[in-house]
C-alpha cells in the first residue's frame, strides 16, 4: 500500500525512542535523526542534533520538519558516530 504524500507547507513532528545494545560498552556513540527527501535531487535534513547514548539506556529523539515540496519519497534514518 502506497503511503500518502506529505503536504507542502505542513509541519510534521517526528519522534523516536532508540536504545543502544547492552553489549556496546566499548564506544560512546552519538545518534541523530536525519530525513532523506527525494525530488529533483536527494536532500538530507538533520532533524535533531547529535545526542550521546549510553549502552543499555533509552533516549528519545524529537524534531520538527516543515515540508516545502511535493514528493512521494521520504525516508527517516537514525545516524550515529562512534568515538572510542
Secondary structure, DSSP 8 states (H G I E B T S, - for coil): -------TT-EEEEEEEEE--TT-TT---EEEEEEEEESSSEEEEE-S--EE--TT-EEEEEEEEE--S--SEEEEEEEEE---
